[in-house]
Amino acid sequence: MVILQLISKNSPSYHPLGNILLDCRSVIEEFEAVPIKHIYREASQCADALANDVPFLAR
């Protein structure tokens, strides 16, 4: 959900991932319609497995 908020903000450049967020925004703008919505991990086993496999997100 945080990523959705960061991508939709006017200037995510202050964020450590600002350049990546800006890249995402410019790719999204290339499409006519891109629905972006939050899907809870429990509803997506694949996303949950990927999130659990990313070392820098581990707490």
CHARMM internal coordinates of N, CA and C (Angstrom, degrees):
IC EDIT
DIST 1 N 1 CA 1.4413
DIST 1 CA 1 C 1.5316
ANGL 1 N 1 CA 1 C 110.14
DIST 1 C 2 N 1.3062
ANGL 1 CA 1 C 2 N 116.87
DIHE 1 N 1 CA 1 C 2 N -34.88
DIST 2 N 2 CA 1.4643
ANGL 1 C 2 N 2 CA 120.95
DIHE 1 CA 1 C 2 N 2 CA -179.83
DIST 2 CA 2 C 1.5175
ANGL 2 N 2 CA 2 C 110.57
DIHE 1 C 2 N 2 CA 2 C -63.03
DIST 2 C 3 N 1.3320
ANGL 2 CA 2 C 3 N 116.71
DIHE 2 N 2 CA 2 C 3 N -40.24
DIST 3 N 3 CA 1.4631
ANGL 2 C 3 N 3 CA 120.32
DIHE 2 CA 2 C 3 N 3 CA 179.68
DIST 3 CA 3 C 1.5266
ANGL 3 N 3 CA 3 C 110.59
DIHE 2 C 3 N 3 CA 3 C -61.72
DIST 3 C 4 N 1.3248
ANGL 3 CA 3 C 4 N 116.94
DIHE 3 N 3 CA 3 C 4 N -41.37
DIST 4 N 4 CA 1.4650
ANGL 3 C 4 N 4 CA 119.92
DIHE 3 CA 3 C 4 N 4 CA 177.77
DIST 4 CA 4 C 1.5184
ANGL 4 N 4 CA 4 C 110.93
DIHE 3 C 4 N 4 CA 4 C -58.73
DIST 4 C 5 N 1.3107
ANGL 4 CA 4 C 5 N 116.39
DIHE 4 N 4 CA 4 C 5 N -42.13
DIST 5 N 5 CA 1.4591
ANGL 4 C 5 N 5 CA 120.75
DIHE 4 CA 4 C 5 N 5 CA 179.44
DIST 5 CA 5 C 1.5238
ANGL 5 N 5 CA 5 C 110.94
DIHE 4 C 5 N 5 CA 5 C -66.42
DIST 5 C 6 N 1.3318
ANGL 5 CA 5 C 6 N 116.75
DIHE 5 N 5 CA 5 C 6 N -41.62
DIST 6 N 6 CA 1.4641
ANGL 5 C 6 N 6 CA 119.92
DIHE 5 CA 5 C 6 N 6 CA -179.08
DIST 6 CA 6 C 1.5298
ANGL 6 N 6 CA 6 C 112.02
DIHE 5 C 6 N 6 CA 6 C -67.77
DIST 6 C 7 N 1.3227
ANGL 6 CA 6 C 7 N 117.20
DIHE 6 N 6 CA 6 C 7 N -40.32
DIST 7 N 7 CA 1.4683
ANGL 6 C 7 N 7 CA 119.88
DIHE 6 CA 6 C 7 N 7 CA 179.50
DIST 7 CA 7 C 1.5221
ANGL 7 N 7 CA 7 C 110.71
DIHE 6 C 7 N 7 CA 7 C -65.90
DIST 7 C 8 N 1.3126
ANGL 7 CA 7 C 8 N 117.45
DIHE 7 N 7 CA 7 C 8 N -35.60
DIST 8 N 8 CA 1.4601
ANGL 7 C 8 N 8 CA 120.33
DIHE 7 CA 7 C 8 N 8 CA -176.49
DIST 8 CA 8 C 1.5270
ANGL 8 N 8 CA 8 C 113.27
DIHE 7 C 8 N 8 CA 8 C -81.79
DIST 8 C 9 N 1.3231
ANGL 8 CA 8 C 9 N 118.82
DIHE 8 N 8 CA 8 C 9 N -14.07
DIST 9 N 9 CA 1.4662
ANGL 8 C 9 N 9 CA 120.46
DIHE 8 CA 8 C 9 N 9 CA 178.36
DIST 9 CA 9 C 1.5185
ANGL 9 N 9 CA 9 C 109.92
DIHE 8 C 9 N 9 CA 9 C -70.41
DIST 9 C 10 N 1.3212
ANGL 9 CA 9 C 10 N 115.55
DIHE 9 N 9 CA 9 C 10 N 156.07
DIST 10 N 10 CA 1.4573
ANGL 9 C 10 N 10 CA 120.29
DIHE 9 CA 9 C 10 N 10 CA -177.84
DIST 10 CA 10 C 1.5210
ANGL 10 N 10 CA 10 C 112.83
DIHE 9 C 10 N 10 CA 10 C -66.27
DIST 10 C 11 N 1.3097
ANGL 10 CA 10 C 11 N 118.17
DIHE 10 N 10 CA 10 C 11 N -40.13
DIST 11 N 11 CA 1.4589
ANGL 10 C 11 N 11 CA 119.73
DIHE 10 CA 10 C 11 N 11 CA -175.30
DIST 11 CA 11 C 1.5227
ANGL 11 N 11 CA 11 C 111.30
DIHE 10 C 11 N 11 CA 11 C -137.85
DIST 11 C 12 N 1.3278
ANGL 11 CA 11 C 12 N 116.93
DIHE 11 N 11 CA 11 C 12 N 89.84
DIST 12 N 12 CA 1.4614
ANGL 11 C 12 N 12 CA 118.98
DIHE 11 CA 11 C 12 N 12 CA 178.17
DIST 12 CA 12 C 1.5272
ANGL 12 N 12 CA 12 C 112.33
DIHE 11 C 12 N 12 CA 12 C -82.38
DIST 12 C 13 N 1.3433
ANGL 12 CA 12 C 13 N 117.68
DIHE 12 N 12 CA 12 C 13 N 10.20
DIST 13 N 13 CA 1.4609
ANGL 12 C 13 N 13 CA 120.86
DIHE 12 CA 12 C 13 N 13 CA -173.93
DIST 13 CA 13 C 1.5269
ANGL 13 N 13 CA 13 C 112.72
DIHE 12 C 13 N 13 CA 13 C -64.45
DIST 13 C 14 N 1.3246
ANGL 13 CA 13 C 14 N 118.63
DIHE 13 N 13 CA 13 C 14 N -22.59
DIST 14 N 14 CA 1.4599
ANGL 13 C 14 N 14 CA 121.26
DIHE 13 CA 13 C 14 N 14 CA 178.01
DIST 14 CA 14 C 1.5253
ANGL 14 N 14 CA 14 C 111.73
DIHE 13 C 14 N 14 CA 14 C -70.28
DIST 14 C 15 N 1.3170
ANGL 14 CA 14 C 15 N 116.67
DIHE 14 N 14 CA 14 C 15 N -20.79
DIST 15 N 15 CA 1.4598
ANGL 14 C 15 N 15 CA 121.93
DIHE 14 CA 14 C 15 N 15 CA -176.03
DIST 15 CA 15 C 1.5267
ANGL 15 N 15 CA 15 C 109.90
DIHE 14 C 15 N 15 CA 15 C -78.95
DIST 15 C 16 N 1.3498
ANGL 15 CA 15 C 16 N 118.18
DIHE 15 N 15 CA 15 C 16 N 147.06
DIST 16 N 16 CA 1.4725
ANGL 15 C 16 N 16 CA 120.26
DIHE 15 CA 15 C 16 N 16 CA 178.36
DIST 16 CA 16 C 1.5332
ANGL 16 N 16 CA 16 C 113.38
DIHE 15 C 16 N 16 CA 16 C -56.56
DIST 16 C 17 N 1.3212
ANGL 16 CA 16 C 17 N 117.43
DIHE 16 N 16 CA 16 C 17 N -26.76
DIST 17 N 17 CA 1.4639
ANGL 16 C 17 N 17 CA 121.63
DIHE 16 CA 16 C 17 N 17 CA 178.33
DIST 17 CA 17 C 1.5278
ANGL 17 N 17 CA 17 C 111.44
DIHE 16 C 17 N 17 CA 17 C -101.50
DIST 17 C 18 N 1.3245
ANGL 17 CA 17 C 18 N 116.69
DIHE 17 N 17 CA 17 C 18 N 20.87
DIST 18 N 18 CA 1.4621
ANGL 17 C 18 N 18 CA 121.72
DIHE 17 CA 17 C 18 N 18 CA -174.92
DIST 18 CA 18 C 1.5107
ANGL 18 N 18 CA 18 C 113.93
DIHE 17 C 18 N 18 CA 18 C -53.93
DIST 18 C 19 N 1.3358
ANGL 18 CA 18 C 19 N 118.13
DIHE 18 N 18 CA 18 C 19 N -44.25
DIST 19 N 19 CA 1.4659
ANGL 18 C 19 N 19 CA 120.12
DIHE 18 CA 18 C 19 N 19 CA -179.18
DIST 19 CA 19 C 1.5159
ANGL 19 N 19 CA 19 C 111.64
DIHE 18 C 19 N 19 CA 19 C -63.88
DIST 19 C 20 N 1.3138
ANGL 19 CA 19 C 20 N 117.06
DIHE 19 N 19 CA 19 C 20 N -39.51
DIST 20 N 20 CA 1.4701
ANGL 19 C 20 N 20 CA 120.58
DIHE 19 CA 19 C 20 N 20 CA 178.41
DIST 20 CA 20 C 1.5226
ANGL 20 N 20 CA 20 C 109.89
DIHE 19 C 20 N 20 CA 20 C -66.79
DIST 20 C 21 N 1.3253
ANGL 20 CA 20 C 21 N 116.69
DIHE 20 N 20 CA 20 C 21 N -41.19
DIST 21 N 21 CA 1.4628
ANGL 20 C 21 N 21 CA 120.27
DIHE 20 CA 20 C 21 N 21 CA 178.86
DIST 21 CA 21 C 1.5265
ANGL 21 N 21 CA 21 C 110.90
DIHE 20 C 21 N 21 CA 21 C -62.93
DIST 21 C 22 N 1.3269
ANGL 21 CA 21 C 22 N 116.79
DIHE 21 N 21 CA 21 C 22 N -41.28
DIST 22 N 22 CA 1.4637
ANGL 21 C 22 N 22 CA 120.04
DIHE 21 CA 21 C 22 N 22 CA 177.88
DIST 22 CA 22 C 1.5296
ANGL 22 N 22 CA 22 C 111.07
DIHE 21 C 22 N 22 CA 22 C -65.49
DIST 22 C 23 N 1.3289
ANGL 22 CA 22 C 23 N 117.14
DIHE 22 N 22 CA 22 C 23 N -38.14
DIST 23 N 23 CA 1.4619
ANGL 22 C 23 N 23 CA 120.62
DIHE 22 CA 22 C 23 N 23 CA 175.70
DIST 23 CA 23 C 1.5253
ANGL 23 N 23 CA 23 C 110.66
DIHE 22 C 23 N 23 CA 23 C -62.30
DIST 23 C 24 N 1.3273
ANGL 23 CA 23 C 24 N 116.11
DIHE 23 N 23 CA 23 C 24 N -43.56
DIST 24 N 24 CA 1.4734
ANGL 23 C 24 N 24 CA 120.10
DIHE 23 CA 23 C 24 N 24 CA 178.17
DIST 24 CA 24 C 1.5198
ANGL 24 N 24 CA 24 C 110.51
DIHE 23 C 24 N 24 CA 24 C -59.97
DIST 24 C 25 N 1.3232
ANGL 24 CA 24 C 25 N 115.60
DIHE 24 N 24 CA 24 C 25 N -44.26
DIST 25 N 25 CA 1.4586
ANGL 24 C 25 N 25 CA 119.63
DIHE 24 CA 24 C 25 N 25 CA -179.14
DIST 25 CA 25 C 1.5290
ANGL 25 N 25 CA 25 C 111.02
DIHE 24 C 25 N 25 CA 25 C -62.34
DIST 25 C 26 N 1.3372
ANGL 25 CA 25 C 26 N 117.90
DIHE 25 N 25 CA 25 C 26 N -41.33
DIST 26 N 26 CA 1.4562
ANGL 25 C 26 N 26 CA 118.74
DIHE 25 CA 25 C 26 N 26 CA -178.93
DIST 26 CA 26 C 1.5256
ANGL 26 N 26 CA 26 C 111.76
DIHE 25 C 26 N 26 CA 26 C -70.17
DIST 26 C 27 N 1.3371
ANGL 26 CA 26 C 27 N 118.29
DIHE 26 N 26 CA 26 C 27 N -32.16
DIST 27 N 27 CA 1.4754
ANGL 26 C 27 N 27 CA 120.19
DIHE 26 CA 26 C 27 N 27 CA 175.04
DIST 27 CA 27 C 1.5270
ANGL 27 N 27 CA 27 C 109.57
DIHE 26 C 27 N 27 CA 27 C -67.42
DIST 27 C 28 N 1.3156
ANGL 27 CA 27 C 28 N 116.64
DIHE 27 N 27 CA 27 C 28 N -42.83
DIST 28 N 28 CA 1.4633
ANGL 27 C 28 N 28 CA 121.27
DIHE 27 CA 27 C 28 N 28 CA 179.61
DIST 28 CA 28 C 1.5222
ANGL 28 N 28 CA 28 C 110.87
DIHE 27 C 28 N 28 CA 28 C -60.43
DIST 28 C 29 N 1.3381
ANGL 28 CA 28 C 29 N 116.53
DIHE 28 N 28 CA 28 C 29 N -38.53
DIST 29 N 29 CA 1.4679
ANGL 28 C 29 N 29 CA 120.53
DIHE 28 CA 28 C 29 N 29 CA -178.49
DIST 29 CA 29 C 1.5269
ANGL 29 N 29 CA 29 C 112.58
DIHE 28 C 29 N 29 CA 29 C -67.54
DIST 29 C 30 N 1.3236
ANGL 29 CA 29 C 30 N 117.54
DIHE 29 N 29 CA 29 C 30 N -17.94
DIST 30 N 30 CA 1.4682
ANGL 29 C 30 N 30 CA 121.30
DIHE 29 CA 29 C 30 N 30 CA 178.47
DIST 30 CA 30 C 1.5300
ANGL 30 N 30 CA 30 C 112.32
DIHE 29 C 30 N 30 CA 30 C -72.00
DIST 30 C 31 N 1.3004
ANGL 30 CA 30 C 31 N 116.86
DIHE 30 N 30 CA 30 C 31 N -19.64
DIST 31 N 31 CA 1.4631
ANGL 30 C 31 N 31 CA 121.31
DIHE 30 CA 30 C 31 N 31 CA -178.44
DIST 31 CA 31 C 1.5248
ANGL 31 N 31 CA 31 C 110.32
DIHE 30 C 31 N 31 CA 31 C -96.40
DIST 31 C 32 N 1.3202
ANGL 31 CA 31 C 32 N 114.93
DIHE 31 N 31 CA 31 C 32 N 152.24
DIST 32 N 32 CA 1.4593
ANGL 31 C 32 N 32 CA 119.71
DIHE 31 CA 31 C 32 N 32 CA -179.79
DIST 32 CA 32 C 1.5298
ANGL 32 N 32 CA 32 C 111.42
DIHE 31 C 32 N 32 CA 32 C -67.76
DIST 32 C 33 N 1.3099
ANGL 32 CA 32 C 33 N 116.08
DIHE 32 N 32 CA 32 C 33 N -44.78
DIST 33 N 33 CA 1.4666
ANGL 32 C 33 N 33 CA 120.32
DIHE 32 CA 32 C 33 N 33 CA -179.84
DIST 33 CA 33 C 1.5260
ANGL 33 N 33 CA 33 C 108.52
DIHE 32 C 33 N 33 CA 33 C -146.03
DIST 33 C 34 N 1.3032
ANGL 33 CA 33 C 34 N 115.44
DIHE 33 N 33 CA 33 C 34 N 122.93
DIST 34 N 34 CA 1.4633
ANGL 33 C 34 N 34 CA 120.66
DIHE 33 CA 33 C 34 N 34 CA 178.39
DIST 34 CA 34 C 1.5220
ANGL 34 N 34 CA 34 C 108.12
DIHE 33 C 34 N 34 CA 34 C -129.15
DIST 34 C 35 N 1.3208
ANGL 34 CA 34 C 35 N 116.06
DIHE 34 N 34 CA 34 C 35 N 105.11
DIST 35 N 35 CA 1.4669
ANGL 34 C 35 N 35 CA 117.51
DIHE 34 CA 34 C 35 N 35 CA 176.58
DIST 35 CA 35 C 1.5285
ANGL 35 N 35 CA 35 C 109.37
DIHE 34 C 35 N 35 CA 35 C -78.02
DIST 35 C 36 N 1.3001
ANGL 35 CA 35 C 36 N 116.00
DIHE 35 N 35 CA 35 C 36 N 122.33
DIST 36 N 36 CA 1.4643
ANGL 35 C 36 N 36 CA 120.85
DIHE 35 CA 35 C 36 N 36 CA 177.61
DIST 36 CA 36 C 1.5195
ANGL 36 N 36 CA 36 C 106.63
DIHE 35 C 36 N 36 CA 36 C -116.76
DIST 36 C 37 N 1.3162
ANGL 36 CA 36 C 37 N 114.55
DIHE 36 N 36 CA 36 C 37 N 123.11
DIST 37 N 37 CA 1.4528
ANGL 36 C 37 N 37 CA 118.11
DIHE 36 CA 36 C 37 N 37 CA -179.14
DIST 37 CA 37 C 1.5231
ANGL 37 N 37 CA 37 C 109.63
DIHE 36 C 37 N 37 CA 37 C -145.00
DIST 37 C 38 N 1.2869
ANGL 37 CA 37 C 38 N 115.10
DIHE 37 N 37 CA 37 C 38 N 156.87
DIST 38 N 38 CA 1.4561
ANGL 37 C 38 N 38 CA 121.70
DIHE 37 CA 37 C 38 N 38 CA 179.51
DIST 38 CA 38 C 1.5224
ANGL 38 N 38 CA 38 C 109.71
DIHE 37 C 38 N 38 CA 38 C -80.32
DIST 38 C 39 N 1.3189
ANGL 38 CA 38 C 39 N 115.54
DIHE 38 N 38 CA 38 C 39 N 133.71
DIST 39 N 39 CA 1.4636
ANGL 38 C 39 N 39 CA 121.18
DIHE 38 CA 38 C 39 N 39 CA 173.83
DIST 39 CA 39 C 1.5245
ANGL 39 N 39 CA 39 C 106.90
DIHE 38 C 39 N 39 CA 39 C -124.17
DIST 39 C 40 N 1.3060
ANGL 39 CA 39 C 40 N 116.42
DIHE 39 N 39 CA 39 C 40 N 123.13
DIST 40 N 40 CA 1.4564
ANGL 39 C 40 N 40 CA 120.63
DIHE 39 CA 39 C 40 N 40 CA -177.99
DIST 40 CA 40 C 1.5147
ANGL 40 N 40 CA 40 C 110.86
DIHE 39 C 40 N 40 CA 40 C -63.48
DIST 40 C 41 N 1.3154
ANGL 40 CA 40 C 41 N 116.19
DIHE 40 N 40 CA 40 C 41 N 144.24
DIST 41 N 41 CA 1.4637
ANGL 40 C 41 N 41 CA 121.68
DIHE 40 CA 40 C 41 N 41 CA -178.61
DIST 41 CA 41 C 1.5234
ANGL 41 N 41 CA 41 C 112.42
DIHE 40 C 41 N 41 CA 41 C -53.66
DIST 41 C 42 N 1.2939
ANGL 41 CA 41 C 42 N 115.47
DIHE 41 N 41 CA 41 C 42 N -38.43
DIST 42 N 42 CA 1.4571
ANGL 41 C 42 N 42 CA 119.51
DIHE 41 CA 41 C 42 N 42 CA -178.79
DIST 42 CA 42 C 1.5318
ANGL 42 N 42 CA 42 C 111.40
DIHE 41 C 42 N 42 CA 42 C -60.33
DIST 42 C 43 N 1.3191
ANGL 42 CA 42 C 43 N 116.39
DIHE 42 N 42 CA 42 C 43 N -26.85
DIST 43 N 43 CA 1.4651
ANGL 42 C 43 N 43 CA 121.10
DIHE 42 CA 42 C 43 N 43 CA -178.93
DIST 43 CA 43 C 1.5215
ANGL 43 N 43 CA 43 C 112.15
DIHE 42 C 43 N 43 CA 43 C -87.36
DIST 43 C 44 N 1.3164
ANGL 43 CA 43 C 44 N 117.01
DIHE 43 N 43 CA 43 C 44 N -10.28
DIST 44 N 44 CA 1.4585
ANGL 43 C 44 N 44 CA 119.94
DIHE 43 CA 43 C 44 N 44 CA -177.63
DIST 44 CA 44 C 1.5185
ANGL 44 N 44 CA 44 C 109.82
DIHE 43 C 44 N 44 CA 44 C -134.69
DIST 44 C 45 N 1.3083
ANGL 44 CA 44 C 45 N 116.88
DIHE 44 N 44 CA 44 C 45 N 97.27
DIST 45 N 45 CA 1.4642
ANGL 44 C 45 N 45 CA 121.05
DIHE 44 CA 44 C 45 N 45 CA -178.01
DIST 45 CA 45 C 1.5214
ANGL 45 N 45 CA 45 C 111.38
DIHE 44 C 45 N 45 CA 45 C -63.68
DIST 45 C 46 N 1.3164
ANGL 45 CA 45 C 46 N 117.82
DIHE 45 N 45 CA 45 C 46 N -34.41
DIST 46 N 46 CA 1.4584
ANGL 45 C 46 N 46 CA 121.35
DIHE 45 CA 45 C 46 N 46 CA 179.71
DIST 46 CA 46 C 1.5330
ANGL 46 N 46 CA 46 C 110.28
DIHE 45 C 46 N 46 CA 46 C -66.13
DIST 46 C 47 N 1.3138
ANGL 46 CA 46 C 47 N 117.46
DIHE 46 N 46 CA 46 C 47 N -48.05
DIST 47 N 47 CA 1.4648
ANGL 46 C 47 N 47 CA 120.72
DIHE 46 CA 46 C 47 N 47 CA 178.93
DIST 47 CA 47 C 1.5190
ANGL 47 N 47 CA 47 C 110.60
DIHE 46 C 47 N 47 CA 47 C -62.74
DIST 47 C 48 N 1.3122
ANGL 47 CA 47 C 48 N 116.85
DIHE 47 N 47 CA 47 C 48 N -38.51
DIST 48 N 48 CA 1.4629
ANGL 47 C 48 N 48 CA 120.89
DIHE 47 CA 47 C 48 N 48 CA 178.61
DIST 48 CA 48 C 1.5297
ANGL 48 N 48 CA 48 C 110.55
DIHE 47 C 48 N 48 CA 48 C -63.01
DIST 48 C 49 N 1.3318
ANGL 48 CA 48 C 49 N 116.93
DIHE 48 N 48 CA 48 C 49 N -43.78
DIST 49 N 49 CA 1.4669
ANGL 48 C 49 N 49 CA 120.56
DIHE 48 CA 48 C 49 N 49 CA 179.59
DIST 49 CA 49 C 1.5207
ANGL 49 N 49 CA 49 C 110.40
DIHE 48 C 49 N 49 CA 49 C -64.34
DIST 49 C 50 N 1.3294
ANGL 49 CA 49 C 50 N 117.63
DIHE 49 N 49 CA 49 C 50 N -41.71
DIST 50 N 50 CA 1.4664
ANGL 49 C 50 N 50 CA 120.60
DIHE 49 CA 49 C 50 N 50 CA 178.36
DIST 50 CA 50 C 1.5225
ANGL 50 N 50 CA 50 C 111.46
DIHE 49 C 50 N 50 CA 50 C -65.29
DIST 50 C 51 N 1.3154
ANGL 50 CA 50 C 51 N 116.99
DIHE 50 N 50 CA 50 C 51 N -43.88
DIST 51 N 51 CA 1.4642
ANGL 50 C 51 N 51 CA 119.91
DIHE 50 CA 50 C 51 N 51 CA 179.94
DIST 51 CA 51 C 1.5254
ANGL 51 N 51 CA 51 C 111.93
DIHE 50 C 51 N 51 CA 51 C -63.06
DIST 51 C 52 N 1.3049
ANGL 51 CA 51 C 52 N 116.50
DIHE 51 N 51 CA 51 C 52 N -35.80
DIST 52 N 52 CA 1.4521
ANGL 51 C 52 N 52 CA 119.76
DIHE 51 CA 51 C 52 N 52 CA 179.37
DIST 52 CA 52 C 1.5189
ANGL 52 N 52 CA 52 C 111.98
DIHE 51 C 52 N 52 CA 52 C -75.02
DIST 52 C 53 N 1.3299
ANGL 52 CA 52 C 53 N 117.60
DIHE 52 N 52 CA 52 C 53 N -15.40
DIST 53 N 53 CA 1.4572
ANGL 52 C 53 N 53 CA 122.24
DIHE 52 CA 52 C 53 N 53 CA -176.74
DIST 53 CA 53 C 1.5272
ANGL 53 N 53 CA 53 C 112.80
DIHE 52 C 53 N 53 CA 53 C -96.15
DIST 53 C 54 N 1.3227
ANGL 53 CA 53 C 54 N 118.02
DIHE 53 N 53 CA 53 C 54 N -6.20
DIST 54 N 54 CA 1.4634
ANGL 53 C 54 N 54 CA 121.45
DIHE 53 CA 53 C 54 N 54 CA -178.12
DIST 54 CA 54 C 1.5261
ANGL 54 N 54 CA 54 C 108.45
DIHE 53 C 54 N 54 CA 54 C -89.40
DIST 54 C 55 N 1.3478
ANGL 54 CA 54 C 55 N 117.45
DIHE 54 N 54 CA 54 C 55 N 113.23
DIST 55 N 55 CA 1.4711
ANGL 54 C 55 N 55 CA 120.65
DIHE 54 CA 54 C 55 N 55 CA -173.42
DIST 55 CA 55 C 1.5284
ANGL 55 N 55 CA 55 C 114.37
DIHE 54 C 55 N 55 CA 55 C -61.90
DIST 55 C 56 N 1.3459
ANGL 55 CA 55 C 56 N 119.29
DIHE 55 N 55 CA 55 C 56 N -38.73
DIST 56 N 56 CA 1.4536
ANGL 55 C 56 N 56 CA 118.99
DIHE 55 CA 55 C 56 N 56 CA -175.17
DIST 56 CA 56 C 1.5203
ANGL 56 N 56 CA 56 C 113.13
DIHE 55 C 56 N 56 CA 56 C -75.75
DIST 56 C 57 N 1.3313
ANGL 56 CA 56 C 57 N 118.12
DIHE 56 N 56 CA 56 C 57 N -9.44
DIST 57 N 57 CA 1.4583
ANGL 56 C 57 N 57 CA 120.73
DIHE 56 CA 56 C 57 N 57 CA 175.29
DIST 57 CA 57 C 1.5261
ANGL 57 N 57 CA 57 C 112.21
DIHE 56 C 57 N 57 CA 57 C -91.92
DIST 57 C 58 N 1.3166
ANGL 57 CA 57 C 58 N 116.88
DIHE 57 N 57 CA 57 C 58 N -12.16
DIST 58 N 58 CA 1.4673
ANGL 57 C 58 N 58 CA 120.49
DIHE 57 CA 57 C 58 N 58 CA -178.81
DIST 58 CA 58 C 1.5244
ANGL 58 N 58 CA 58 C 109.43
DIHE 57 C 58 N 58 CA 58 C -66.49
DIST 58 C 59 N 1.2915
ANGL 58 CA 58 C 59 N 115.63
DIHE 58 N 58 CA 58 C 59 N 141.08
DIST 59 N 59 CA 1.4718
ANGL 58 C 59 N 59 CA 119.81
DIHE 58 CA 58 C 59 N 59 CA 179.74
DIST 59 CA 59 C 1.4901
ANGL 59 N 59 CA 59 C 109.76
DIHE 58 C 59 N 59 CA 59 C -114.53
END
COOR INIT
IC SEED 1 N 1 CA 1 C
IC BUILD
